[in-house]
Amino acid sequence: MEEALTFYDRHGHGISAILSAPDGPTKRIAVLCHGFLSGKNSTTNKTLTRLLNSHGIATFCFDFFGQGDSQGPFEDLTTSLAVEQATAALDLMTAKGFSRIGLVGSSFGGLVAILTAAQRRDIACLALKCPVVDFPEELRITFGLEELVRWQATDTIPNMMGGSDRVRLRYGFYEDCLKQIAYGPAEHITAPTLIVQGEQDECVPLHQSRRLYDRLGGVKRLDLLPAADHRFTRKEDFHQMTTSIGDWLVSHLTIRS
């Protein structure tokens, strides 16, 4: 059963979301944070929702500020604002009576999930798909210094999804990212954490996941898929990634006596 709803962050921005529940009652849920220039209806979110619902676990997928059906101009997005919205999503699920909550983040959503989980003690488990840990580093590598100068001058960036038109995004996004590098916060995470990344990832440097893994305490696992790229383009890689995340969530969201 799917329920479309709108909730609000502390600034009053409307956030579009879908709550997908299994057939029977459940107190278990996974909150899914999508990637940059993606949305709540991503293929990864839909696949994980089907998998988790079949195991009696609900999912809550939402669009970050200025993306999908949520309010706001995308150009005003910051990582700090995205973390506030993820926090609002978790608070809403707690208010709805879910007592066993997992948090999932893809790429940019992985950064948001790390920063959010570091501030909470009610996360039962964390699953990260090719997470960005140091976004400024990735942006410098992806764009180059000349493009960063152009970004600062024009408040636009190249379309990272491959389109020809430039995307409006204030340079303040980059400046905010400089204050949101997640290695330090990761040391405060107590929830069991899974990281899945392709060794052929062309966007997020592989050393970020390895360094993140070293910073995490407690139960943790790093799955590196030898042939997988950032989007897990090959069917077998996508299947392995979603299966690993799904199994991790099912295992750690199971209520133990």
Buried (B, 14 or more C-beta within 10 A) or exposed (E): EEEEEEBEBEEEBBBBBBBBBBEEEBBBBBBBBBBBBBBBBBEBBBBBBEBBBEBBBBBBBBBBBBBBBBBBEBBBBBBBBBBBBBBBBBBBBBEEEBEBBBBBBBBBBBBBBBBBBBBBEBBBBBBBBBBBBBBBBBBBEBBEEEBBEBBEEEBBBBEBEEEEEBBBBBBBBBEBBEEBBBBEBBEBBBBBBBBBBBEBBEBBBBEBBBBBBEBBEEEBBBBBBEEBBBBBEBEEBBEBBBBBBBBBBBEBBEEEE
